[in-house]
């Protein structure tokens, strides 16, 4: 095994590891945003972020938008009336 082969394996391992890290970060991002913004459905947004892995991130933008949507809570709705 030559030095070029070893270097090729190292590059391949780094690329695979970084791809997995980016995919995991993108799956976690809607849940982190929802938690930081104190969203009323934090668990649902978090699960939605992970479920999009099975759909090839097709619904990921919708889940991220959902994490940013401000939904009035019941206490806020009572004060508004």
PDB file as gemmi writes it, atoms N, CA and C in Angstrom:
CRYST1    1.000    1.000    1.000  90.00  90.00  90.00 P 1                      
ATOM      1  N   UNK A   1       0.860  -1.174   0.000  1.00  0.00           N  
ATOM      2  CA  UNK A   1       0.000   0.000   0.000  1.00  0.00           C  
ATOM      3  C   UNK A   1       0.907   1.239   0.000  1.00  0.00           C  
ATOM      4  N   UNK A   2       0.696   2.070  -0.984  1.00  0.00           N  
ATOM      5  CA  UNK A   2       1.550   3.249  -1.115  1.00  0.00           C  
ATOM      6  C   UNK A   2       1.007   4.407  -0.275  1.00  0.00           C  
ATOM      7  N   UNK A   3       1.787   5.452  -0.195  1.00  0.00           N  
ATOM      8  CA  UNK A   3       1.405   6.638   0.580  1.00  0.00           C  
ATOM      9  C   UNK A   3       0.189   7.324  -0.046  1.00  0.00           C  
ATOM     10  N   UNK A   4       0.064   7.218  -1.365  1.00  0.00           N  
ATOM     11  CA  UNK A   4      -1.088   7.819  -2.052  1.00  0.00           C  
ATOM     12  C   UNK A   4      -2.375   7.086  -1.673  1.00  0.00           C  
ATOM     13  N   UNK A   5      -2.307   5.773  -1.545  1.00  0.00           N  
ATOM     14  CA  UNK A   5      -3.477   5.006  -1.133  1.00  0.00           C  
ATOM     15  C   UNK A   5      -3.909   5.370   0.285  1.00  0.00           C  
ATOM     16  N   UNK A   6      -2.957   5.532   1.179  1.00  0.00           N  
ATOM     17  CA  UNK A   6      -3.263   5.910   2.560  1.00  0.00           C  
ATOM     18  C   UNK A   6      -3.897   7.294   2.582  1.00  0.00           C  
ATOM     19  N   UNK A   7      -3.330   8.218   1.817  1.00  0.00           N  
ATOM     20  CA  UNK A   7      -3.884   9.571   1.744  1.00  0.00           C  
ATOM     21  C   UNK A   7      -5.300   9.541   1.178  1.00  0.00           C  
ATOM     22  N   UNK A   8      -5.551   8.712   0.175  1.00  0.00           N  
ATOM     23  CA  UNK A   8      -6.890   8.605  -0.411  1.00  0.00           C  
ATOM     24  C   UNK A   8      -7.891   8.084   0.620  1.00  0.00           C  
ATOM     25  N   UNK A   9      -7.494   7.104   1.425  1.00  0.00           N  
ATOM     26  CA  UNK A   9      -8.380   6.587   2.464  1.00  0.00           C  
ATOM     27  C   UNK A   9      -8.664   7.635   3.527  1.00  0.00           C  
ATOM     28  N   UNK A  10      -7.662   8.406   3.887  1.00  0.00           N  
ATOM     29  CA  UNK A  10      -7.858   9.460   4.888  1.00  0.00           C  
ATOM     30  C   UNK A  10      -8.826  10.509   4.365  1.00  0.00           C  
ATOM     31  N   UNK A  11      -8.652  10.903   3.105  1.00  0.00           N  
ATOM     32  CA  UNK A  11      -9.564  11.881   2.500  1.00  0.00           C  
ATOM     33  C   UNK A  11     -10.975  11.325   2.453  1.00  0.00           C  
ATOM     34  N   UNK A  12     -11.138  10.065   2.081  1.00  0.00           N  
ATOM     35  CA  UNK A  12     -12.465   9.449   2.026  1.00  0.00           C  
ATOM     36  C   UNK A  12     -13.121   9.418   3.399  1.00  0.00           C  
ATOM     37  N   UNK A  13     -12.380   9.060   4.415  1.00  0.00           N  
ATOM     38  CA  UNK A  13     -12.923   9.006   5.772  1.00  0.00           C  
ATOM     39  C   UNK A  13     -13.330  10.393   6.250  1.00  0.00           C  
ATOM     40  N   UNK A  14     -12.506  11.402   5.971  1.00  0.00           N  
ATOM     41  CA  UNK A  14     -12.836  12.775   6.372  1.00  0.00           C  
ATOM     42  C   UNK A  14     -14.088  13.257   5.647  1.00  0.00           C  
ATOM     43  N   UNK A  15     -14.210  12.964   4.363  1.00  0.00           N  
ATOM     44  CA  UNK A  15     -15.397  13.382   3.602  1.00  0.00           C  
ATOM     45  C   UNK A  15     -16.670  12.704   4.115  1.00  0.00           C  
ATOM     46  N   UNK A  16     -16.597  11.427   4.403  1.00  0.00           N  
ATOM     47  CA  UNK A  16     -17.775  10.711   4.917  1.00  0.00           C  
ATOM     48  C   UNK A  16     -18.159  11.236   6.300  1.00  0.00           C  
ATOM     49  N   UNK A  17     -17.164  11.453   7.151  1.00  0.00           N  
ATOM     50  CA  UNK A  17     -17.442  11.954   8.502  1.00  0.00           C  
ATOM     51  C   UNK A  17     -18.036  13.362   8.455  1.00  0.00           C  
ATOM     52  N   UNK A  18     -17.506  14.220   7.598  1.00  0.00           N  
ATOM     53  CA  UNK A  18     -18.046  15.574   7.516  1.00  0.00           C  
ATOM     54  C   UNK A  18     -19.443  15.589   6.914  1.00  0.00           C  
ATOM     55  N   UNK A  19     -19.726  14.703   5.969  1.00  0.00           N  
ATOM     56  CA  UNK A  19     -21.075  14.609   5.403  1.00  0.00           C  
ATOM     57  C   UNK A  19     -22.078  14.157   6.453  1.00  0.00           C  
ATOM     58  N   UNK A  20     -21.712  13.169   7.237  1.00  0.00           N  
ATOM     59  CA  UNK A  20     -22.593  12.696   8.306  1.00  0.00           C  
ATOM     60  C   UNK A  20     -22.804  13.798   9.336  1.00  0.00           C  
ATOM     61  N   UNK A  21     -21.754  14.538   9.669  1.00  0.00           N  
ATOM     62  CA  UNK A  21     -21.881  15.619  10.658  1.00  0.00           C  
ATOM     63  C   UNK A  21     -22.821  16.715  10.148  1.00  0.00           C  
ATOM     64  N   UNK A  22     -22.723  17.074   8.888  1.00  0.00           N  
ATOM     65  CA  UNK A  22     -23.605  18.103   8.324  1.00  0.00           C  
ATOM     66  C   UNK A  22     -25.050  17.627   8.296  1.00  0.00           C  
ATOM     67  N   UNK A  23     -25.289  16.385   7.938  1.00  0.00           N  
ATOM     68  CA  UNK A  23     -26.656  15.844   7.904  1.00  0.00           C  
ATOM     69  C   UNK A  23     -27.256  15.826   9.308  1.00  0.00           C  
ATOM     70  N   UNK A  24     -26.477  15.404  10.299  1.00  0.00           N  
ATOM     71  CA  UNK A  24     -26.971  15.376  11.679  1.00  0.00           C  
ATOM     72  C   UNK A  24     -27.253  16.792  12.170  1.00  0.00           C  
ATOM     73  N   UNK A  25     -26.368  17.747  11.842  1.00  0.00           N  
ATOM     74  CA  UNK A  25     -26.596  19.129  12.253  1.00  0.00           C  
ATOM     75  C   UNK A  25     -27.868  19.692  11.624  1.00  0.00           C  
ATOM     76  N   UNK A  26     -28.083  19.417  10.342  1.00  0.00           N  
ATOM     77  CA  UNK A  26     -29.290  19.906   9.674  1.00  0.00           C  
ATOM     78  C   UNK A  26     -30.551  19.265  10.253  1.00  0.00           C  
ATOM     79  N   UNK A  27     -30.472  18.011  10.668  1.00  0.00           N  
ATOM     80  CA  UNK A  27     -31.630  17.359  11.283  1.00  0.00           C  
ATOM     81  C   UNK A  27     -31.916  17.946  12.661  1.00  0.00           C  
ATOM     82  N   UNK A  28     -30.881  18.377  13.374  1.00  0.00           N  
ATOM     83  CA  UNK A  28     -31.055  18.939  14.709  1.00  0.00           C  
ATOM     84  C   UNK A  28     -31.455  20.411  14.687  1.00  0.00           C  
ATOM     85  N   UNK A  29     -31.181  21.112  13.595  1.00  0.00           N  
ATOM     86  CA  UNK A  29     -31.356  22.561  13.548  1.00  0.00           C  
ATOM     87  C   UNK A  29     -32.781  23.033  13.847  1.00  0.00           C  
ATOM     88  N   UNK A  30     -33.847  22.470  13.247  1.00  0.00           N  
ATOM     89  CA  UNK A  30     -35.188  22.966  13.589  1.00  0.00           C  
ATOM     90  C   UNK A  30     -35.522  22.818  15.072  1.00  0.00           C  
ATOM     91  N   UNK A  31     -35.119  21.715  15.681  1.00  0.00           N  
ATOM     92  CA  UNK A  31     -35.364  21.525  17.110  1.00  0.00           C  
ATOM     93  C   UNK A  31     -34.618  22.525  17.963  1.00  0.00           C  
ATOM     94  N   UNK A  32     -33.387  22.837  17.578  1.00  0.00           N  
ATOM     95  CA  UNK A  32     -32.608  23.823  18.337  1.00  0.00           C  
ATOM     96  C   UNK A  32     -33.226  25.208  18.209  1.00  0.00           C  
ATOM     97  N   UNK A  33     -33.701  25.550  17.014  1.00  0.00           N  
ATOM     98  CA  UNK A  33     -34.335  26.856  16.808  1.00  0.00           C  
ATOM     99  C   UNK A  33     -35.620  26.949  17.623  1.00  0.00           C  
ATOM    100  N   UNK A  34     -36.418  25.881  17.585  1.00  0.00           N  
ATOM    101  CA  UNK A  34     -37.682  25.879  18.334  1.00  0.00           C  
ATOM    102  C   UNK A  34     -37.429  25.997  19.830  1.00  0.00           C  
ATOM    103  N   UNK A  35     -36.408  25.312  20.324  1.00  0.00           N  
ATOM    104  CA  UNK A  35     -36.102  25.387  21.757  1.00  0.00           C  
ATOM    105  C   UNK A  35     -35.627  26.780  22.140  1.00  0.00           C  
ATOM    106  N   UNK A  36     -34.775  27.382  21.307  1.00  0.00           N  
ATOM    107  CA  UNK A  36     -34.260  28.715  21.600  1.00  0.00           C  
ATOM    108  C   UNK A  36     -35.364  29.762  21.561  1.00  0.00           C  
ATOM    109  N   UNK A  37     -36.343  29.590  20.660  1.00  0.00           N  
ATOM    110  CA  UNK A  37     -37.428  30.553  20.533  1.00  0.00           C  
ATOM    111  C   UNK A  37     -38.619  30.214  21.437  1.00  0.00           C  
ATOM    112  N   UNK A  38     -38.486  29.166  22.271  1.00  0.00           N  
ATOM    113  CA  UNK A  38     -39.533  28.751  23.207  1.00  0.00           C  
ATOM    114  C   UNK A  38     -40.844  28.461  22.477  1.00  0.00           C  
ATOM    115  N   UNK A  39     -40.736  27.663  21.433  1.00  0.00           N  
ATOM    116  CA  UNK A  39     -41.888  27.280  20.619  1.00  0.00           C  
ATOM    117  C   UNK A  39     -42.810  26.384  21.450  1.00  0.00           C  
ATOM    118  N   UNK A  40     -44.130  26.506  21.287  1.00  0.00           N  
ATOM    119  CA  UNK A  40     -45.024  25.673  22.099  1.00  0.00           C  
ATOM    120  C   UNK A  40     -44.955  24.183  21.759  1.00  0.00           C  
ATOM    121  N   UNK A  41     -44.503  23.822  20.562  1.00  0.00           N  
ATOM    122  CA  UNK A  41     -44.416  22.415  20.158  1.00  0.00           C  
ATOM    123  C   UNK A  41     -42.978  22.042  19.856  1.00  0.00           C  
ATOM    124  N   UNK A  42     -42.121  22.182  20.845  1.00  0.00           N  
ATOM    125  CA  UNK A  42     -40.696  21.908  20.659  1.00  0.00           C  
ATOM    126  C   UNK A  42     -40.469  20.453  20.249  1.00  0.00           C  
ATOM    127  N   UNK A  43     -41.134  19.541  20.923  1.00  0.00           N  
ATOM    128  CA  UNK A  43     -40.921  18.121  20.639  1.00  0.00           C  
ATOM    129  C   UNK A  43     -41.370  17.763  19.222  1.00  0.00           C  
ATOM    130  N   UNK A  44     -42.478  18.324  18.782  1.00  0.00           N  
ATOM    131  CA  UNK A  44     -42.971  18.022  17.435  1.00  0.00           C  
ATOM    132  C   UNK A  44     -42.030  18.563  16.363  1.00  0.00           C  
ATOM    133  N   UNK A  45     -41.506  19.744  16.574  1.00  0.00           N  
ATOM    134  CA  UNK A  45     -40.564  20.321  15.608  1.00  0.00           C  
ATOM    135  C   UNK A  45     -39.271  19.506  15.585  1.00  0.00           C  
ATOM    136  N   UNK A  46     -38.818  19.070  16.748  1.00  0.00           N  
ATOM    137  CA  UNK A  46     -37.606  18.256  16.824  1.00  0.00           C  
ATOM    138  C   UNK A  46     -37.795  16.930  16.085  1.00  0.00           C  
ATOM    139  N   UNK A  47     -38.908  16.275  16.323  1.00  0.00           N  
ATOM    140  CA  UNK A  47     -39.189  15.017  15.634  1.00  0.00           C  
ATOM    141  C   UNK A  47     -39.326  15.259  14.131  1.00  0.00           C  
ATOM    142  N   UNK A  48     -39.963  16.346  13.760  1.00  0.00           N  
ATOM    143  CA  UNK A  48     -40.099  16.677  12.339  1.00  0.00           C  
ATOM    144  C   UNK A  48     -38.755  16.868  11.667  1.00  0.00           C  
ATOM    145  N   UNK A  49     -37.810  17.470  12.366  1.00  0.00           N  
ATOM    146  CA  UNK A  49     -36.471  17.632  11.816  1.00  0.00           C  
ATOM    147  C   UNK A  49     -35.779  16.306  11.562  1.00  0.00           C  
ATOM    148  N   UNK A  50     -35.956  15.352  12.484  1.00  0.00           N  
ATOM    149  CA  UNK A  50     -35.329  14.039  12.301  1.00  0.00           C  
ATOM    150  C   UNK A  50     -36.068  13.187  11.284  1.00  0.00           C  
ATOM    151  N   UNK A  51     -37.395  13.323  11.211  1.00  0.00           N  
ATOM    152  CA  UNK A  51     -38.165  12.521  10.259  1.00  0.00           C  
ATOM    153  C   UNK A  51     -37.828  12.903   8.822  1.00  0.00           C  
ATOM    154  N   UNK A  52     -37.440  14.143   8.602  1.00  0.00           N  
ATOM    155  CA  UNK A  52     -37.101  14.559   7.245  1.00  0.00           C  
ATOM    156  C   UNK A  52     -35.899  13.806   6.691  1.00  0.00           C  
ATOM    157  N   UNK A  53     -35.103  13.163   7.550  1.00  0.00           N  
ATOM    158  CA  UNK A  53     -34.006  12.333   7.052  1.00  0.00           C  
ATOM    159  C   UNK A  53     -34.526  11.222   6.149  1.00  0.00           C  
ATOM    160  N   UNK A  54     -35.690  10.665   6.483  1.00  0.00           N  
ATOM    161  CA  UNK A  54     -36.245   9.567   5.702  1.00  0.00           C  
ATOM    162  C   UNK A  54     -36.838  10.033   4.378  1.00  0.00           C  
ATOM    163  N   UNK A  55     -37.138  11.299   4.270  1.00  0.00           N  
ATOM    164  CA  UNK A  55     -37.721  11.844   3.045  1.00  0.00           C  
ATOM    165  C   UNK A  55     -36.704  12.634   2.234  1.00  0.00           C  
ATOM    166  N   UNK A  56     -35.439  12.486   2.532  1.00  0.00           N  
ATOM    167  CA  UNK A  56     -34.401  13.169   1.782  1.00  0.00           C  
ATOM    168  C   UNK A  56     -34.407  14.674   1.955  1.00  0.00           C  
ATOM    169  N   UNK A  57     -34.807  15.146   3.121  1.00  0.00           N  
ATOM    170  CA  UNK A  57     -34.871  16.568   3.459  1.00  0.00           C  
ATOM    171  C   UNK A  57     -35.857  17.335   2.582  1.00  0.00           C  
ATOM    172  N   UNK A  58     -36.835  16.644   1.994  1.00  0.00           N  
ATOM    173  CA  UNK A  58     -37.827  17.325   1.150  1.00  0.00           C  
ATOM    174  C   UNK A  58     -38.715  18.249   1.982  1.00  0.00           C  
ATOM    175  N   UNK A  59     -39.054  17.844   3.203  1.00  0.00           N  
ATOM    176  CA  UNK A  59     -39.930  18.638   4.063  1.00  0.00           C  
ATOM    177  C   UNK A  59     -39.150  19.477   5.067  1.00  0.00           C  
ATOM    178  N   UNK A  60     -37.818  19.443   5.009  1.00  0.00           N  
ATOM    179  CA  UNK A  60     -36.998  20.149   5.971  1.00  0.00           C  
ATOM    180  C   UNK A  60     -37.241  21.651   5.980  1.00  0.00           C  
ATOM    181  N   UNK A  61     -37.378  22.310   4.821  1.00  0.00           N  
ATOM    182  CA  UNK A  61     -37.660  23.757   4.875  1.00  0.00           C  
ATOM    183  C   UNK A  61     -38.978  24.067   5.583  1.00  0.00           C  
ATOM    184  N   UNK A  62     -39.982  23.228   5.426  1.00  0.00           N  
ATOM    185  CA  UNK A  62     -41.257  23.449   6.108  1.00  0.00           C  
ATOM    186  C   UNK A  62     -41.106  23.327   7.622  1.00  0.00           C  
ATOM    187  N   UNK A  63     -40.337  22.357   8.061  1.00  0.00           N  
ATOM    188  CA  UNK A  63     -40.121  22.171   9.503  1.00  0.00           C  
ATOM    189  C   UNK A  63     -39.316  23.345  10.060  1.00  0.00           C  
ATOM    190  N   UNK A  64     -38.344  23.840   9.305  1.00  0.00           N  
ATOM    191  CA  UNK A  64     -37.567  24.982   9.767  1.00  0.00           C  
ATOM    192  C   UNK A  64     -38.433  26.237   9.849  1.00  0.00           C  
ATOM    193  N   UNK A  65     -39.298  26.444   8.883  1.00  0.00           N  
ATOM    194  CA  UNK A  65     -40.224  27.580   8.934  1.00  0.00           C  
ATOM    195  C   UNK A  65     -41.152  27.436  10.128  1.00  0.00           C  
ATOM    196  N   UNK A  66     -41.612  26.210  10.385  1.00  0.00           N  
ATOM    197  CA  UNK A  66     -42.491  25.948  11.521  1.00  0.00           C  
ATOM    198  C   UNK A  66     -41.785  26.294  12.832  1.00  0.00           C  
ATOM    199  N   UNK A  67     -40.482  26.053  12.896  1.00  0.00           N  
ATOM    200  CA  UNK A  67     -39.729  26.372  14.110  1.00  0.00           C  
ATOM    201  C   UNK A  67     -39.678  27.879  14.352  1.00  0.00           C  
ATOM    202  N   UNK A  68     -39.737  28.664  13.291  1.00  0.00           N  
ATOM    203  CA  UNK A  68     -39.671  30.118  13.421  1.00  0.00           C  
ATOM    204  C   UNK A  68     -41.038  30.782  13.592  1.00  0.00           C  
ATOM    205  N   UNK A  69     -42.124  30.053  13.366  1.00  0.00           N  
ATOM    206  CA  UNK A  69     -43.460  30.638  13.460  1.00  0.00           C  
ATOM    207  C   UNK A  69     -43.799  30.901  14.915  1.00  0.00           C  
ATOM    208  N   UNK A  70     -44.247  32.122  15.183  1.00  0.00           N  
ATOM    209  CA  UNK A  70     -44.685  32.472  16.532  1.00  0.00           C  
ATOM    210  C   UNK A  70     -46.166  32.154  16.662  1.00  0.00           C  
ATOM    211  N   UNK A  71     -46.465  31.195  17.516  1.00  0.00           N  
ATOM    212  CA  UNK A  71     -47.837  30.785  17.747  1.00  0.00           C  
ATOM    213  C   UNK A  71     -48.253  31.336  19.100  1.00  0.00           C  
ATOM    214  N   UNK A  72     -49.357  32.086  19.154  1.00  0.00           N  
ATOM    215  CA  UNK A  72     -49.775  32.597  20.461  1.00  0.00           C  
ATOM    216  C   UNK A  72     -50.189  31.461  21.388  1.00  0.00           C  
ATOM    217  N   UNK A  73     -49.776  31.554  22.611  1.00  0.00           N  
ATOM    218  CA  UNK A  73     -50.153  30.546  23.613  1.00  0.00           C  
ATOM    219  C   UNK A  73     -51.551  30.850  24.135  1.00  0.00           C  
ATOM    220  N   UNK A  74     -52.110  29.936  24.881  1.00  0.00           N  
ATOM    221  CA  UNK A  74     -53.460  30.102  25.403  1.00  0.00           C  
ATOM    222  C   UNK A  74     -53.532  31.294  26.345  1.00  0.00           C  
ATOM    223  N   UNK A  75     -52.511  31.510  27.153  1.00  0.00           N  
ATOM    224  CA  UNK A  75     -52.508  32.643  28.086  1.00  0.00           C  
ATOM    225  C   UNK A  75     -52.473  33.962  27.315  1.00  0.00           C  
ATOM    226  N   UNK A  76     -51.719  34.000  26.237  1.00  0.00           N  
ATOM    227  CA  UNK A  76     -51.656  35.220  25.430  1.00  0.00           C  
ATOM    228  C   UNK A  76     -52.985  35.456  24.715  1.00  0.00           C  
ATOM    229  N   UNK A  77     -53.666  34.397  24.312  1.00  0.00           N  
ATOM    230  CA  UNK A  77     -54.927  34.528  23.608  1.00  0.00           C  
ATOM    231  C   UNK A  77     -56.014  35.079  24.553  1.00  0.00           C  
ATOM    232  N   UNK A  78     -55.964  34.671  25.819  1.00  0.00           N  
ATOM    233  CA  UNK A  78     -56.944  35.157  26.788  1.00  0.00           C  
ATOM    234  C   UNK A  78     -56.733  36.644  27.071  1.00  0.00           C  
ATOM    235  N   UNK A  79     -55.484  37.082  27.123  1.00  0.00           N  
ATOM    236  CA  UNK A  79     -55.197  38.496  27.371  1.00  0.00           C  
ATOM    237  C   UNK A  79     -55.626  39.357  26.197  1.00  0.00           C  
ATOM    238  N   UNK A  80     -55.567  38.805  24.990  1.00  0.00           N  
ATOM    239  CA  UNK A  80     -55.891  39.593  23.794  1.00  0.00           C  
ATOM    240  C   UNK A  80     -57.391  39.827  23.676  1.00  0.00           C  
ATOM    241  N   UNK A  81     -58.195  38.982  24.292  1.00  0.00           N  
ATOM    242  CA  UNK A  81     -59.643  39.108  24.129  1.00  0.00           C  
ATOM    243  C   UNK A  81     -60.243  40.129  25.032  1.00  0.00           C  
TER     244      UNK A  81                                                      
END                                                                             
